[in-house]
Amino acid sequence: MVLAKSPDDLLSVAQITQMSGLEFMQGILDGRLPGPPIGAQMNYTLHEVCEGRVVFRGTPEFSVTNPMGTVHGGWYGTLLDSAMACAVMTAVPKGSAYTTLEYKINILRSIPLGTTVDCVGVIDHVGRSTGVAHGEIRGVQDGKLYATGSTTCIVMNISGKKN
């Protein structure tokens, strides 16, 4: 996966709507399309993509801790939002896009710094106007469940054509 380093590296909306959401996500995974810049800031990358399911892999570092030295809740939320919303994107048709309307997370335990985790997002439903998904963060080595989440996304036809 190649992360975008400037706004010029990102695709335009017109370019994005020329492919399905699954094609878009697969293009990011295989490096043909630029990945999200936030991944570099938060130390996670797209790891797997298939229809209805996305996995991001990441490792929290000191830069994402709170004043107590533990992983900030925003890191959990950002990772879960990415996985769950991108899972919705895999079911979005050509000519459409999505954005997160709301998401909720439940942090079950603190992730020790340096622990590599997988964040899996799975769709529950994607229709013409909404997508719903759930996700979880688990340790790659220890298998522990660190957090869960759910999201609702809006699906928008931005091509102007009827789907």
KEKE-3310 file (N, C-alpha, C; in steps of 0.2 Angstrom, whole numbers, plus 5000, padded with zeros to 4 digits):
npx = (5004:5003:5005:4996:5005:5003:4989:4988:4991:4980:4965:4953:4935:4928:4936:4936:4922:4922:4924:4919:4916:4923:4933:4940:4945:4952:4962:4969:4974:4983:4992:4990:4982:4982:4984:4976:4982:4981:4984:4998:5001:4995:5000:4995:4990:4981:4977:4969:4957:4940:4924:4913:4921:4935:4952:4962:4979:4989:5000:5001:5010:5021:5017:5004:4998:4989:4990:4992:5000:4994:4986:4978:4960:4955:4964:4959:4946:4948:4955:4945:4934:4940:4941:4928:4920:4927:4924:4910:4912:4917:4905:4899:4891:4898:4899:4895:4898:4903:4901:4905:4891:4889:4898:4901:4911:4918:4929:4938:4949:4966:4977:4993:5008:5017:5011:5005:4990:4975:4962:4946:4933:4916:4902:4885:4874:4871:4863:4854:4855:4860:4873:4878:4889:4900:4914:4930:4944:4958:4972:4986:4996:4992:4978:4969:4953:4952:4944:4927:4916:4903:4895:4886:4884:4882:4877:4880:4874:4884:4887:4877:4869:4857:4856)
npy = (4994:5011:5026:5042:5057:5070:5082:5082:5069:5061:5054:5062:5066:5063:5053:5043:5039:5032:5019:5004:5003:4992:4989:5001:5000:4988:4993:5002:4993:4985:4994:5002:5013:5028:5026:5031:5046:5047:5035:5034:5044:5038:5025:5013:5002:4997:4980:4968:4965:4961:4958:4966:4965:4971:4973:4982:4984:4988:4996:5003:5017:5027:5041:5041:5041:5045:5058:5049:5040:5029:5021:5032:5035:5040:5034:5020:5023:5029:5019:5009:5016:5018:5004:4999:5008:5007:4994:4996:5003:4994:4988:4998:5004:5008:5025:5030:5035:5036:5041:5042:5043:5041:5034:5021:5016:5003:5001:4989:4984:4990:4993:4987:4997:4995:4983:4974:4975:4968:4976:4973:4976:4973:4972:4974:4978:4985:4997:5008:5020:5020:5012:4999:4993:4983:4981:4975:4976:4966:4958:4953:4943:4939:4937:4943:4952:4969:4980:4985:4990:5000:5006:5018:5023:5035:5032:5039:5043:5050:5052:5056:5048:5036:5022)
npz = (5000:4996:5003:5002:5000:4998:4994:4980:4977:4979:4972:4962:4965:4953:4947:4957:4956:4945:4947:4956:4973:4979:4969:4971:4984:4983:4974:4982:4991:4983:4979:4967:4969:4979:4996:5012:5020:5034:5039:5040:5050:5061:5061:5054:5042:5027:5026:5022:5009:5004:4997:5007:5019:5028:5033:5043:5049:5063:5074:5089:5094:5105:5101:5100:5113:5128:5141:5152:5147:5141:5127:5117:5116:5104:5095:5094:5090:5077:5070:5070:5064:5051:5047:5048:5040:5028:5025:5022:5010:5001:4996:4989:4974:4958:4954:4965:4982:5000:5017:5034:5045:5059:5073:5085:5098:5109:5121:5127:5134:5138:5125:5124:5121:5106:5103:5090:5081:5073:5064:5061:5049:5045:5035:5039:5032:5017:5007:4995:5001:5014:5025:5036:5048:5058:5069:5075:5086:5087:5095:5086:5089:5102:5101:5109:5112:5110:5107:5102:5089:5080:5065:5056:5039:5026:5010:4995:4979:4968:4955:4947:4939:4938:4948)
capx = (5000:5006:5001:4996:5009:5000:4983:4989:4992:4973:4960:4947:4929:4926:4940:4933:4916:4922:4925:4915:4920:4927:4938:4944:4948:4957:4967:4973:4978:4988:4997:4988:4979:4985:4981:4974:4987:4981:4988:5005:5001:4992:5004:4991:4989:4976:4980:4965:4950:4936:4918:4910:4926:4941:4956:4968:4984:4992:5004:5001:5017:5020:5014:4996:4996:4986:4995:4994:5004:4991:4984:4972:4954:4955:4967:4954:4941:4951:4956:4938:4930:4943:4939:4920:4918:4930:4920:4904:4914:4917:4898:4896:4892:4901:4896:4893:4903:4900:4904:4902:4887:4890:4900:4902:4916:4918:4936:4937:4956:4971:4982:5000:5012:5021:5007:5002:4983:4971:4955:4942:4927:4912:4896:4879:4869:4872:4858:4855:4857:4864:4877:4879:4894:4903:4921:4933:4952:4961:4979:4988:4999:4988:4971:4964:4949:4953:4938:4922:4912:4898:4894:4881:4887:4877:4879:4878:4876:4887:4888:4871:4866:4853:4859)
capy = (5000:5017:5032:5048:5062:5077:5082:5080:5062:5058:5054:5066:5062:5060:5047:5038:5037:5028:5012:5002:5004:4986:4991:5007:4997:4983:4997:5004:4987:4983:5000:5006:5019:5030:5025:5036:5048:5046:5029:5036:5047:5033:5019:5007:5001:4992:4973:4964:4968:4957:4961:4966:4964:4975:4972:4986:4981:4993:4996:5010:5020:5033:5047:5041:5040:5051:5060:5044:5035:5023:5022:5037:5032:5042:5029:5015:5026:5031:5013:5006:5020:5016:4998:4998:5012:5005:4988:4998:5005:4988:4986:5004:5003:5013:5031:5032:5036:5035:5045:5040:5047:5040:5027:5020:5011:5000:4999:4983:4984:4994:4989:4989:5000:4990:4977:4974:4973:4969:4979:4970:4979:4969:4975:4971:4980:4991:4999:5013:5026:5019:5006:4998:4989:4982:4980:4973:4976:4960:4957:4948:4938:4936:4936:4947:4957:4975:4985:4984:4996:4999:5012:5019:5027:5037:5031:5044:5043:5057:5052:5059:5043:5031:5015)
capz = (5000:4995:5006:4998:5004:4997:4991:4973:4976:4980:4966:4962:4965:4946:4946:4961:4954:4939:4949:4961:4980:4980:4965:4974:4990:4980:4971:4987:4994:4979:4978:4961:4971:4985:5003:5017:5023:5041:5041:5042:5056:5066:5061:5052:5035:5024:5026:5018:5007:5000:4997:5014:5024:5027:5038:5044:5054:5065:5080:5093:5097:5110:5099:5101:5120:5132:5146:5157:5144:5138:5120:5117:5113:5097:5090:5093:5086:5070:5067:5069:5059:5045:5045:5047:5034:5021:5023:5018:5003:4997:4993:4986:4967:4953:4953:4972:4988:5006:5022:5041:5049:5066:5075:5092:5100:5116:5123:5132:5138:5135:5120:5126:5116:5102:5101:5083:5081:5067:5065:5055:5048:5042:5034:5041:5027:5013:5003:4991:5005:5020:5026:5043:5049:5064:5069:5082:5086:5091:5095:5081:5093:5108:5100:5114:5110:5113:5107:5096:5086:5075:5062:5050:5034:5021:5003:4990:4971:4966:4947:4944:4935:4942:4949)
cpx = (5004:5002:5002:5000:5007:4993:4983:4989:4985:4969:4955:4941:4927:4930:4937:4927:4916:4924:4920:4919:4925:4933:4943:4948:4954:4963:4972:4977:4984:4993:4995:4985:4982:4981:4980:4981:4987:4984:4995:5006:4999:4996:4999:4991:4984:4980:4976:4959:4947:4929:4915:4914:4932:4945:4962:4973:4988:4996:5004:5008:5016:5017:5007:4994:4993:4991:4996:4998:5001:4988:4978:4966:4953:4958:4962:4949:4942:4952:4949:4934:4933:4940:4932:4918:4920:4926:4914:4906:4915:4911:4895:4897:4896:4896:4894:4899:4900:4904:4901:4897:4888:4894:4901:4907:4915:4925:4935:4944:4961:4976:4989:5004:5016:5017:5003:4995:4980:4964:4951:4935:4923:4905:4890:4873:4872:4867:4859:4857:4860:4868:4878:4884:4896:4910:4924:4941:4954:4969:4981:4992:4995:4981:4966:4960:4950:4948:4934:4919:4907:4897:4888:4884:4881:4881:4876:4879:4878:4889:4882:4867:4862:4856:4854)
cpy = (5006:5023:5038:5053:5069:5077:5080:5073:5058:5059:5059:5062:5059:5054:5041:5035:5032:5020:5010:5003:4998:4987:4996:5004:4992:4987:5000:4999:4985:4988:5003:5012:5021:5028:5031:5039:5048:5040:5030:5039:5043:5026:5013:5007:4996:4985:4968:4967:4962:4960:4960:4966:4968:4974:4978:4983:4987:4992:5003:5011:5025:5039:5047:5039:5046:5053:5055:5039:5029:5025:5026:5033:5034:5037:5023:5017:5027:5024:5009:5010:5018:5009:4997:5002:5010:4998:4990:5000:4999:4986:4992:5003:5009:5019:5034:5032:5036:5040:5042:5045:5047:5034:5027:5015:5009:4998:4995:4983:4988:4990:4992:4992:4995:4984:4978:4971:4973:4972:4977:4974:4974:4972:4971:4972:4986:4992:5005:5020:5026:5012:5005:4992:4988:4980:4978:4974:4970:4960:4951:4942:4935:4935:4939:4952:4964:4980:4982:4990:4994:5006:5012:5024:5029:5035:5036:5043:5050:5057:5056:5054:5038:5024:5009)
cpz = (5000:4998:5002:5003:5003:4994:4983:4972:4976:4973:4967:4963:4959:4945:4950:4959:4948:4940:4955:4968:4981:4975:4968:4980:4988:4977:4976:4990:4990:4977:4971:4963:4977:4991:5007:5020:5031:5043:5043:5048:5062:5066:5060:5045:5033:5023:5022:5015:5003:5001:5004:5020:5023:5033:5038:5049:5056:5072:5084:5095:5102:5108:5099:5108:5123:5137:5152:5154:5141:5131:5120:5114:5106:5092:5089:5089:5079:5067:5066:5064:5052:5042:5043:5041:5027:5020:5019:5011:4999:4993:4990:4978:4964:4953:4960:4977:4994:5011:5029:5043:5056:5067:5082:5093:5108:5117:5128:5137:5134:5130:5122:5120:5113:5101:5094:5083:5074:5069:5059:5055:5044:5041:5036:5035:5023:5007:4998:4995:5011:5020:5033:5043:5056:5064:5076:5081:5090:5090:5090:5084:5098:5107:5104:5110:5114:5113:5101:5094:5082:5072:5057:5046:5029:5014:4998:4983:4969:4958:4944:4940:4940:4942:4948)
residu = (MET:VAL:LEU:ALA:LYS:SER:PRO:ASP:ASP:LEU:LEU:SER:VAL:ALA:GLN:ILE:THR:GLN:MET:SER:GLY:LEU:GLU:PHE:MET:GLN:GLY:ILE:LEU:ASP:GLY:ARG:LEU:PRO:GLY:PRO:PRO:ILE:GLY:ALA:GLN:MET:ASN:TYR:THR:LEU:HIS:GLU:VAL:CYS:GLU:GLY:ARG:VAL:VAL:PHE:ARG:GLY:THR:PRO:GLU:PHE:SER:VAL:THR:ASN:PRO:MET:GLY:THR:VAL:HIS:GLY:GLY:TRP:TYR:GLY:THR:LEU:LEU:ASP:SER:ALA:MET:ALA:CYS:ALA:VAL:MET:THR:ALA:VAL:PRO:LYS:GLY:SER:ALA:TYR:THR:THR:LEU:GLU:TYR:LYS:ILE:ASN:ILE:LEU:ARG:SER:ILE:PRO:LEU:GLY:THR:THR:VAL:ASP:CYS:VAL:GLY:VAL:ILE:ASP:HIS:VAL:GLY:ARG:SER:THR:GLY:VAL:ALA:HIS:GLY:GLU:ILE:ARG:GLY:VAL:GLN:ASP:GLY:LYS:LEU:TYR:ALA:THR:GLY:SER:THR:THR:CYS:ILE:VAL:MET:ASN:ILE:SER:GLY:LYS:LYS:ASN)
# end
